[in-house]
């Protein structure tokens, strides 16, 4: 299962977090809100920060660049 290939409009990082944080994160849970938020730059930075955390927290999800 590779999250490298993004489906549709989600970037690989956002797609990764939809799976990783789905039960916990209100922004992810609320799809319409998420769509709007994901199109603004501030949210991109938010996901970037979470992405680096996820790489540390999830060694079971290697992205091929370890």
DOVOLO-939983 format. One record per atom (N, C-alpha, C): x, y, z. Coordinates in pm, whole numbers, padded with zeros to 5 digits, always signed. Layout:
N
XYZ...
REM end
This chain:
66
+00084-00121+00000+00000+00000+00000+00087+00126+00000+00088+00193-00111+00174+00312-00122+00088+00437-00128+00118+00531-00040+00047+00658-00041+00115+00759-00133+00221+00716-00200+00296+00805-00289+00208+00851-00405+00127+00760-00459+00039+00796-00570-00089+00857-00514-00104+00986-00531-00222+01052-00476-00342+01031-00567-00460+01023-00507-00582+01004-00584-00658+01135-00591-00688+01182-00710-00767+01304-00726-00694+01426-00675-00765+01509-00596-00712+01639-00556-00622+01638-00434-00619+01527-00360-00541+01525-00237-00393+01502-00266-00310+01579-00200-00166+01553-00210-00134+01427-00132-00016+01371-00153+00017+01245-00084+00014+01263+00067+00057+01379+00115+00058+01404+00259-00083+01410+00314-00170+01482+00245-00308+01494+00291-00378+01360+00286-00353+01284+00180-00413+01153+00166-00367+01061+00279-00238+01069+00309-00177+00993+00418-00246+01024+00551-00272+01153+00574-00332+01193+00701-00481+01163+00710-00547+01155+00598-00686+01113+00603-00695+00973+00664-00598+00889+00633-00596+00754+00689-00542+00754+00831-00435+00830+00853-00365+00825+00980-00446+00888+01094-00510+01001+01066-00572+01080+01173-00724+01085+01164-00781+01007+01075-00925+01011+01050-01012+01013+01175-00992+00923+01273-01084+00921+01386-01067+01040+01481-00951+01104+01478-00922+01206+01579-00938+01349+01532-00908+01373+01406-00895+01513+01365-01022+01570+01305-01080+01673+01368-01208+01728+01322-01200+01781+01179-01086+01839+01142-01073+01891+01007-01079+01779+00905-01022+01665+00941-01024+01550+00851-01161+01485+00850-01225+01483+00967-01356+01419+00978-01462+01497+00900-01452+01628+00904-01548+01711+00833-01501+01739+00691-01548+01657+00598-01493+01657+00462-01509+01790+00389-01625+01856+00400-01645+01981+00327-01554+02090+00381-01540+02094+00511-01449+02189+00576-01306+02163+00533-01271+02035+00527-01137+01994+00489-01104+02038+00347-01200+02023+00256-01178+02062+00117-01146+02210+00107-01222+02292+00178-01198+02436+00176-01063+02470+00238-01036+02410+00353-00913+02441+00426-00789+02398+00348-00798+02286+00278-00681+02231+00211-00637+02318+00094-00722+02410+00050-00685+02495-00062-00614+02623-00019-00600+02645+00114-00527+02766+00154-00390+02734+00210-00297+02825+00191-00155+02801+00220-00127+02769+00365-00202+02829+00454-00179+02805+00596-00200+02658+00629-00300+02600+00568-00327+02459+00593-00219+02369+00535-00163+02412+00421-00051+02336+00364+00064+02328+00463+00092+02440+00529+00199+02443+00629+00165+02352+00747+00040+02353+00785-00009+02267+00893+00015+02120+00861-00016+02081+00739+00005+01942+00698+00153+01908+00687+00233+02005+00645+00377+01981+00637+00434+01947+00773+00391+02023+00874+00438+01998+01010+00395+01859+01057+00270+01827+01032+00220+01696+01073+00290+01584+00999+00328+01610+00875+00395+01508+00794+00527+01468+00857+00603+01566+00902+00731+01533+00963+00712+01459+01095+00607+01495+01168+00575+01422+01291+00539+01277+01259+00460+01260+01158+00412+01126+01122+00528+01035+01084+00627+01090+01017+00741+01009+00978+00816+00960+01100+00818+01041+01206+00882+00999+01330+00793+00900+01407+00663+00926+01406+00571+00844+01485+00533+00714+01416+00547+00708+01284+00500+00591+01210+00611+00526+01129+00704+00457+01195+00810+00388+01122+00755+00272+01038+00631+00233+01066+00569+00125+00991+00513+00174+00857+00521+00304+00832+00479+00361+00704+00598+00424+00633+00693+00346+00586+00810+00404+00519+00770+00467+00386+00820+00586+00360+00786+00656+00236+00894+00635+00130+00987+00544+00152+01086+00513+00052+01209+00601+00058+01211+00697+00151+01326+00788+00158+01385+00790+00299+01387+00675+00363+01435+00668+00501+01587+00669+00506
REM end
